[in-house]
Structures are given as structure tokens and as C-alpha cells.
Amino acid sequence: MTIDIKNIFLYEAHSGTRGAPMESEAEEWKESWRKEYLASICAFANKNGGTMIIGKTDKGEVIGVSNPHKMLEEIPNTVRNALRFSPEVNAVAEKGKTIIVVKVEPQRRAVDYEGIYYTKSGSTRVALTGNQLMQFLLKKEGMSWVDLPEERIKLNELSQEAIDFFIKKGTGSGRMSSEAANGGNELLLKNYELMNENGLKRSGAILFSENPLRTSYATPVKIGAFSENGTILRDDIIQGPVIMQPDRVMDLLLNKYVLGTNALEGLMMVTKYPYPVRALREAVLNAVVHRDYSRAVDTDILVYQDRIEIRNPGRLPDGWTAEKLLEAHSSEPANPSVAKAFYDMRYIERYGSGIKMIREECAAMGLPEPEYEVAFGIFEVTFRLPEKNDRNVSGKAAVDLSDLTDTEAKIYALICEGKVTTALDMACLLDMSEKTVRRSVAVLVERELVKRIGSRSAGRWVPMTK
């Protein structure tokens, strides 16, 4: 190989990185070339690409190289033999000295160096292991964890109720084809890539198994009510087929934890909630659809007096930040086959429109902007009520239910619904003694949460407005 050193060109024109104050995820500086730096080139190839500059100290001082001819031949050959791709290598003039610029493009396939897969985390090179390595290799193949085969659960073990629920919602939305809906369970799941000729995929088992914990420990959703000091007041866990979880979660959340009040709109009685229901539902769906099912971490919904926190195991796509979610963005689901099922039920939409809708719904109710945070593999969204001295759009302050017992909360919910008028009605509906109901109602009266309208025999209990 013949190198024409006369073809050296200005580094400023080549890289545009002159004056960079420090190394970064996209650029590393080395004083001289060593074979061990193949690990860094491997990391660039597995992330977003990058540039290695040889002939510069880690403080950015240009010291140049003494043997550019040799390095221009050695480095491409060494990289090609060890990593099986060819970087662009050039000799470049900077500050009167010759440096070597190795430009690495991101590779579509996974690249290893001596059996180890490296990537970049900021300016640091890291070796992938365990779950991170598995997720990385699957992504390079265009797959996710839920696309792997499920050997412990068979087609005939799935919940027919869950499958029927999916068909009903899918056909009702107009997005499920009649062929898929009427061709039997096997054709349905194959049509949605939830199984293949070898059997179920993990996605199919998670969506339709009565016990998806056999496939993934990440499938439960836990809801808890907490006092401000973190004491748990009551909690529930929602399990079963994931395809039915969002409805079950919202049912419980609205009827036991985020209690509404009845109000007349025209001639109709409607239930008003302190949070936008549509936004809460979207956040719950995002947590279920996009969570990392490969991890043994639950999805948690924490209800406090002034806020709701929804947490699920998951990460943003490469290069994304929590701030990017607030901008216009495309949809990049963590579990495409799971997302497809919920899309065809018309539970979610493509094109990344959900975050925008959540923000608009909160703004319409006069609530603060939802807060998004991604840290340590946990995705979290927080909905907050206005400060205590503020009022929501209905003019009513949020009702503090944080220190009610489970029984008191259930009775308060029934009274808010307006479906019962007597303690006996509530006792029958809740399968408890009338004495227990009257004792709980007395607590609600004392706390000025409910009041009696009308006579003892013909009146009824109603929620008080603050």
C-alpha cells in the first residue's frame, strides 16, 4: 500500500472539532497508537460512531505522530482483521504537526473485540454484560426481549377471555382484519407475530396468559395510596393477561384511589376527577406497552394527596432524553409486537402523539406540567395538583383522602357515585355489617367529607364540596 503524505489536509476542514475542550462520547484522544485501543473503536462502532485522534494528549495538546505512513497502513488492517469492518483513516495537519484521525461509522451488526462487546456511556467505554448485552444483541437483530420463544406456556393454556376481549376491541376499532378475528387463536396470534410455527413468543404469553409471571416478573401493576411521610395506607396488585391490564388498572385507580365527585352538567350527572382521566389512561398504557419485560421490576402507581407517580422499568431509545419527549417525535416502541396489539384496539396511536395529549389535558384542567424522569432503568411520570391555595377549574379544592381506611374510602366512593342512599344499601353492596358502615360514615361526617340531605328515612348521603 502506497501512502502519499502530500495528501495531508487541514484537520480544521476535516473534522470540525478543533478547539473541543475535552473528550466526549463521539471523540477520544490518544498520544500514540496501541492495539488495545481497538476496544474504543469497537465501542464507537456499537454506539453512534465517533472519532479517535492519535497524536493528541488527554488534555488536548497536539503532539503529533512520528510515523504517519506506517499508521495509515497498520490501523485499517488491524481494525479490519480484529473487528471486521474498515474505518476511514487519514493523516491530518494541525498546528504544524501530523496527527492521525480514525473516523468510525456506527455498524448495523454487533461488533465485538476478542469476544467482548463494548459501547460508550458519555466519554467512558463500557463492556456490555448480562441483561444489557442481551438487549443490545436483540436490538441489533431488530428484535426485543418479548420476541424470544416462550417454551413454558402453550397455546391451549392462554385465557380465552383475554383473546375474546382482544378480538372484540380490535374489530370494534376497525383495525383488526376479519381474517385474523375469525380464523381461530393460532392464526390470530401468528397474524400479530405473537407466535410462529415453533410456538408462542413471550409477547403472546404476556398478553394472553392468566399467569404472565411465568414469562416475565415485570408484568404486575401495583397501586398504593401513601401519606406524605411515605406510610402506605392501602394497596392493590393487578395481574393476569396484560392485554386487559390497562382497563383493570384504570377501574381500580378511579374507583378506589383517585375518587371523583358527582356534578350536574345540564340534565346529566357526571363524575369529576381531580386529574384528567384521559391523560392518566395514556400514562398507564405507556407504562404497560413500553416497559422492559426482561427485568424483575413491577410497574408502580403511587397515589399521594397532591400527586400521582407512575413508574415502570424501561429506557428511552438511544440518544433520547426526557426533554426530547416534550418535543415532536416519532414513535419508537420498546416492544413493537405488544404495541401493535394495543394499537389495533385503538388504545394507543403511532407518531408519538401521546405525550403531547397528556400535556394538553393537564393544561386544560389548570394542572402543572407533568414531570418526566428516566434514571437507573426506571421511567417515571408525575402528575401534580395545584398548590393547596390554588383551585382547579371546577373551583373545588382537592379532597384529602390519604388517611382514610380502605373501608372508609370504598364508602366515600359509593356516596360520590350517588348509587346508594342508606347504610343498609352500602352494607349489602360491600358485603359488610351495617354497623361497620355507620361507623365509617360517622368518620366521613366528622371529617366533613359527606353530609346527610333530607330526613332520616327518605334522605341520602352526598359528598360535601369545599
ABEGO torsion letter per residue (X at the ends): XBBBAAABBBAAAAAGABGBABBBAABBBBABBBAAAAAAAAAAAABAEEBBBBGBBAAGBBAEBABAAAAAAAAAAAAAAAAGBBBBBBBBBBGGBBBBBBBBBBBABBBBBGGBBBBBBEABBBBBBEAAAAAAAAAAAGBBAAABBBAABBAAABBAAAAAAAAAAAAAAGABBAAAAAAEAAAAAAAAGABBAAEBBAAAAAAABABAAAABAAABBBBBBBBAAGBBABBBBBBEBAAAAAAAAAAAAAAAABBBBBBBBEABBBBBBABBAAAAAAAAAAAAAABBAABBBBBBBBBBAABBBBBBBEBBBBGBBAAAAABBBBBBBABAAAAAAAAAAGABBBGGAAAAAAAAAAAAAGBBBBBBBBBGGBBBBBBBBBBAABBBAAGBBBBBAAABBAAAAAAAAAAAAGABABAAAAAAAAGBBAAAAAAAAAAAAAAGABBBBEBAAABBBBBBBX
